[in-house]
Amino acid sequence: MPEPSRRHALAVAAALATTAAVAPRAAAHDHPTPGAPGTFDEVYKGRRIQGRPVAGGGHHHGAGYAVFIDGAELHVMRNADGSWISVVSHYDPVPTPLAAARAAVDELRGARLVPFPAN
């Protein structure tokens, strides 16, 4: 087996350095960030909103995130640019699933969230 080239060794080192830098941020689950959303559970304007990463990927693009308002699932999707949208505020992208949940509560204005059937 031939020895690795200097280019290959540098690429491996860069990948390891990137992984080491990103891993601590991915482990933080209490405060969602645009790159690696974590879990949240709070009451916002009298509504309980919850969110958490889920295994198996998301409905459209493998986002793998579930959001709930008062126990009813709010369908969310991550856009290619990293922003998030929901079925309630589809044309108003936000930076995190938490922001999507809050925007949905604002749009609902006290109405009950009716679950969105995903195909």
DAVEN-V108388 format. One record per residue. N is the residue number from 1. RES is the residue in one letter. D_CENTER is the distance of its C-alpha to the mean C-alpha in whole Angstrom. Layout:
BEGIN
N_RES_D_CENTER, N_RES_D_CENTER
END
This chain:
BEGIN
1_M_42, 2_P_42, 3_E_41, 4_P_37, 5_S_38, 6_R_37, 7_R_34, 8_H_33, 9_A_33, 10_L_31, 11_A_29, 12_V_28, 13_A_28, 14_A_26, 15_A_23, 16_L_24, 17_A_24, 18_T_20, 19_T_19, 20_A_21, 21_A_19, 22_V_16, 23_A_16, 24_P_17, 25_R_14, 26_A_11, 27_A_14, 28_A_13, 29_H_11, 30_D_13, 31_H_11, 32_P_8, 33_T_8, 34_P_7, 35_G_8, 36_A_7, 37_P_5, 38_G_7, 39_T_9, 40_F_11, 41_D_14, 42_E_16, 43_V_19, 44_Y_18, 45_K_22, 46_G_23, 47_R_20, 48_R_18, 49_I_14, 50_Q_12, 51_G_9, 52_R_8, 53_P_7, 54_V_10, 55_A_12, 56_G_13, 57_G_11, 58_G_10, 59_H_13, 60_H_13, 61_H_11, 62_G_10, 63_A_6, 64_G_7, 65_Y_5, 66_A_8, 67_V_9, 68_F_13, 69_I_16, 70_D_19, 71_G_18, 72_A_17, 73_E_14, 74_L_13, 75_H_12, 76_V_8, 77_M_8, 78_R_7, 79_N_10, 80_A_12, 81_D_12, 82_G_9, 83_S_9, 84_W_7, 85_I_10, 86_S_11, 87_V_15, 88_V_16, 89_S_15, 90_H_15, 91_Y_17, 92_D_16, 93_P_12, 94_V_11, 95_P_9, 96_T_6, 97_P_5, 98_L_8, 99_A_10, 100_A_10, 101_A_11, 102_R_14, 103_A_15, 104_A_15, 105_V_17, 106_D_19, 107_E_20, 108_L_21, 109_R_24, 110_G_24, 111_A_24, 112_R_23, 113_L_20, 114_V_21, 115_P_19, 116_F_18, 117_P_20, 118_A_18, 119_N_20
END
